[in-house]
Amino acid sequence: MAKTSVSDIPKKGPTLYLLTNDDEFDLLYAKLAAALATGTIGLLQIRRKRVLAQPNGKEQLYGEAVKIVTLAKRYRVPVIINDDVTLAAKLGVGVHLGQQDGAIDEAKQQLKTNQIIGRTCHGNMALIEEAISSNATYIAMGAIFASSTKPNANIITRQQLIDGCQYATHNNTDVCLIGGLTAENIRQLKGLPIAYIAVVGDIMDLPVQSIEKRCQEWQQALTNW
């Protein structure tokens, strides 16, 4: 019987990190339920910009988030709240901080020690170094490609991507990539030390009945990374 070589063993790919969109909540919930049921999603971020823009946005977001966190717990998927450390602490989940959304050190004081704290760094090495020195759980780099969610976002260069990945890996910090990523174009990123692939439109823009198939395609794309 022939031996299995190292090259024959599938390599563990990045974790698929799903972000919510601005769908009406019942539709959003149905899509999340379909995606989580596939077992493909490893991390979930609640980002609801349109809800927050409403007069009672914070109260509405809290009500939605409670339901989403309960759903995610059913599948043992950790949850991240976008921007709002206070809400993350109230829910007992992690937080993703943009550059204008407060200090990592302050977030650590409010959250439990095991909660994930991510930081947007784009392709800026100074921001990456700052986030890592503050012990962020992961740095988020992008946009990698143009996307429907943020069509005007600046695309980072391949060299910025490589430099950021190398620096983060050297400092034992996870890398998250975001921006226009699909189950097809991530082939261009194979071999890079990426912990999380963040996706919105490639899954959440689909009708509910198409979510399962797309998640399965993502699972196949991330296999043998």
N, C-alpha and C positions, 0 to 999 in steps of 0.2 A: 504494500500500500504506500503510495507516494506521500512524502511529508508535506505539511502545509508550510509554505515559506512566509516570512514576515510580510512580504508584498501582497500575499493572498488574504491577509487578515484585514477586514474593513476597519478603517481609522474612524475614530469618533469625530464627527463634525461639530460645528458650532451649534449652540442652542437657538432654536427659533423663538424670537422675542416678539410677540404680537402686541400692537398698539391699537386701542380703540379709535374709531372715527366719530363723526358727528351725526350718525344716523339717529332717527327717532328711537327712543330707548327699547321698546319692545322688539324692534327689528335688530337693533344692536345685540340685545340679549340672545336672541335666536341664533345670530351668527356666531357669537362667542360660544354658546353651548355646542354648536356643530363643530367648531374648530377644536375646542378643548376635548371633546369626546374622541377625537382621533388619536390623542396621546402624542401629537407632534409638537404642541406648544409647551415650551419649558419656562417661559416668563411672560407676564402679562402687564402691560401698562395702561392705566386709566387716564386718558387725555381727552377732555371734553370742552373745547374752547367755546363752542356756541352755547352750551349750557351755562357756562360761567359768565357769559356776556348778558344773560337775562337778569332782571331785577332780583329774583330770588335764587340766583345761580348757585351759590354756595350750599344752600339748603337742599336744592334739587340734586346737586352733585353728590352730596353725602348720602342721600337716599339711594341713588343709583349705585354708588360705590359699595354700600353695604350688600346689595344684592349680587354685584359682580364678585366681590371678595368671597361671599358664601359659595357661589358657583365654582370659583377657582379652587377653593379648598376641597371641594368634592373630587377634584382631579389632582390635588396636591401640587398645584401650580402657584408659585409665589407671585405676589402682586406688587406693582410699583404705582405710586401716585405721581403724576406730573406736576412739578413745581411747588406743591403745597405740603410743607413739612408738618404743619399743624394737623392737617387732615390725615396724613400718613401715620402720625403718632396716635391719633384718635382711633384709627382703624387697625393699628398694629401691623402696618405693612411698610415697604420700602418707599424710597422717593427718588425721582430723577430731577436734577437741578440744572436749569439753563444758567448761562453766565450772569443773568440778572436776578436770580431766584434765591439768593442767600448763600451763606458760607457753609462748606461741608462740615467744619468743626461745630457750628451751631446745630446743624441737623443731627450730628452724632449725639449731642447732648439731649436731644428730644426723643430720639428713636432707640429702640432696643439694640443691643450690641450685634445681634445676628441679622439685622435688617440691611438690605442692599441700598447703597447710595451711589447713583450714577451721576456723571457730570458731562455736560455738553462741552466739547473741546474743538469741534470742527477739525481743521487740519493744522492747528496752531500749536507748535511745540512748547511755547511758553505756557499756554493754558494746560497742556497735557502734563508738563512738569509740575505745575501748581496743584492740579487735581491729585496727582499721584503722591506728592509730598503731604497732602492733606488726608491721605489714605482713603480716597474714593474706592468703592468696590470695582467700578468699571469706568473707563473713559469712552465717550461716544464720539466717533469720528464720522464726518460726512459733510455735505452730501456726497455719496459715491456716484450716483447717477441722478439725472433730473427725475422729479416725481410729481404726481398729481396733487399730493398733499402740500408740498412746498415747491412750486414750479420755478420760483425765482431764487432758490437757495444756491449758494456758491458751491461749485463742484471742486472737491479737493483733488490734487494731483496724485498720480501713482507714487511719486517719490515721497510726498507727505504721508501717504498711507503706510508705506514701508517703514519710514523713519518712526512714525508714531507707534506702529506695532512692535518694532524692535525695542524701542525705549520702554514701552509698557511691559513687554515680556521680560526684559532685563530686570525690571523693578516689581515683578510678580503681581501685576495688575491686569485685570481682564480688559479686553478691547471689544467694544460694540460698534458695529457699522450700521449706518442708516442712510436712507435716501435712494429711492427708485429701485430698490433691490427686488428681483424676481427669481423664481425658481430656475430660470434659464440663464440670466446674466451673472449669477453668483459663481458660475464656472470660471469666470475671469479672476476670481479671488482665491481659488484653490491654492493651498500651500501656505497661506498667510495664517499666523497664529491668532485666530479670531474666536472669541468666546461666545458672542451673541450676534445674530443677524436680526436686526429690527425691521419689521414689516408692517405696513398699514394697507395701502391700496391694493397690493397684489393678492391679498386675501379679503380684506374688509369691503372692497368695492364690488365684490361678487354677490350674486343673489344667494340666499341661504342654501338652496339645493346644490350649489356648486362648491360650497366651502369644503366639504369632506374630500372631494376629489383633488382640489387644489392643495390641501394640506398633505395628502398622500404624495403628490408630486414634489412638494417641498421635502418630505421625508426621504424620498428617493434621491433628491439632489444633494442632500446633506449626508447621505450614506457614503462611506469610503472617501471621506474628505482628505 
